[in-house]
Amino acid sequence: MPDTPTHHEGHERPVERAELISVGTELLLGEIVDTNSAWLAADLARRGVDVLWSARVGDNQKRIEHLVAQALTRSDLVVLGGGLGPTDDDLTRDAVAAVVGEEQRLDEGLVAWLREYFATTGRPMPERNLQQARVIPSAEVLPNPIGTAPGWLVRTERDGRRRYIVTLPGPPRELKRMWEEQAVPRLPFPTARIFTRTYKTNGLGESLVAERLGDLTKGANPSVATYAKRDGVHVRVAAKGSDLGAAMELARPTLEAVERALAGSVWGVDDDDMATLVLKRLTERGLRLAVAEGASGGLLTELLEEARDALVRGGGFEAAGPAGTGPQGAGNDVADEAYWQGGLAGSVVAWRPETMRTLLPYLTALQRLPAGLGAAAAEVVAAVAVAVRTMFAADVGIAIGYPYLADASAGQAHPGAGAAGVHAPPSEDELEPGAAGGGRRRPQLRLEIALSDGDTTTTTHTLSLPPLGRGWVRERSAFSGLNLLLRSVLR
């Protein structure tokens, strides 16, 4: 097998359109998620190539042939991932050979390489692996140094234009390495480049974001698109130019218009992560954070833990052991305690009736609350933010309440009764009378989020949610809490 790629000839027309085909019945059954197509599409876009079609197909030769033949009529480059193994259902080679009308033959160099590969592992080579050494005349072999499946780069003609077929192994580690080291240097990519910038918002619905953007979303180049994500609504601006500088210049007026439209709602751009930004700002300012979670069920602290671990691995955060001995004066009945140096006292206080009773002695403000308030009431949530900050000797305390039902027709909120204040979200079938015409619509949930940073006042925020399930409420409340931190004490 050749060790270095043969670079493409200078006179070849650059690839403008590409098509992706992922092969494997397991993809159609949902047993494996097709991450390869997403990775390849992003890489091709970065190289100025438009990916206009992408497909998944099972281990059926005729169906693979159909997709490849169709792709060659409309795309300069067809990239297939998977189906290069040694078993009877690995049919990518057979399908490509049939489409280009060529016979496969054993390549003795590949046979020798395969035998040597197995010999170095101390295992005998099964004869069925010989099918991985088959090649057609128009295929240039793409070496695979970390697996037994070589790839192909096939050059063919359709409608008077050069077309390329690239076959890659299915395992992502092998696919990415073969694509970057073997396929890319052999392909004629355009000089055109795509510039993208993604603005990340929180607290606005996708329809409201689209309304603010107006006609900006109708443009083709630059294009503006919205995406609903777990941390809010993202707005992606993309522009294609003759080179990266030209693409950036083309995008500039649209970027400025998007920034004006989203003013006050953007918490980050591109690869920014909300929890990571919170951690970095806490560290920069030497602040410690204590957390009490209700509806978010520990997710806010989990996101901060993941961000901390990623920063430690990347060298952007100093690892530290336990800091402190626990809440000031608290006993063992305050659960799930974790302490981190470097800016975070990540103290998760499970919001249960027994925990609420534990909090009471540590903050006299709680004792001055009006009688009859449930644990979901805004006053109680604000008091808990103060309590958790005080108990853990932190600079900032955040408390996320439980959801409660809001009576939209009467304009009244029902924070609930009892110490727990827990209200199960209404079922899909549970409806309330509408505000007009006797109509009926899904009720709204409310939950309170409060921040205490040691000042005389506590910041509170009411989150309004449709009842879309416990997991969705958990995510929305956790990210809303992080967003409130960024926009208030960490702004």
Buried (B, 14 or more C-beta within 10 A) or exposed (E): BEEEBEEBEEEEEBBBBBBBBBBBBEBBEEEBEBEBBEBBBEBBBBBBBBBEBBBBBBBBBEBBBBBBBBBBEBBBBBBBBBBBBBEEEBBBBBBBBBBBEBEBEEBEEBBEBBBEBBEEEEEEBEEEBBBBBBBBEBBBBBBBEEBBBBBBBBBBEBEEEBBBBBBBBBBEEBBBBBBEBBBBEBBBBBEBBBBBBBBBBBBBEBEEBBEBBEEBBEBEEBBBBBEEBEBBBBBBBBBBBEBBEBBBEBBBEBBEBBBEBBEEBBBBEEEBBBBBBBBBBBBEEEBBBBBBBBBBBBBBBBBBBEBBEBBBEEEEBEEBEEEBEBBEEBEEEBEBBBBBBBBBBBBBBBBBEEBBEBBEEBBEBBEEEEEEBBBBBBBBBBBBBBBBBBBBBBBBBBBBBBBBBBEBBEEEBBBBEEBBBBBEBBEEEEEBBEEEEEEEEBBBBBBBBBBBBEEEEBBBBEBEBBBEEEEBBBBBBBBBBBBBBBBBBBE
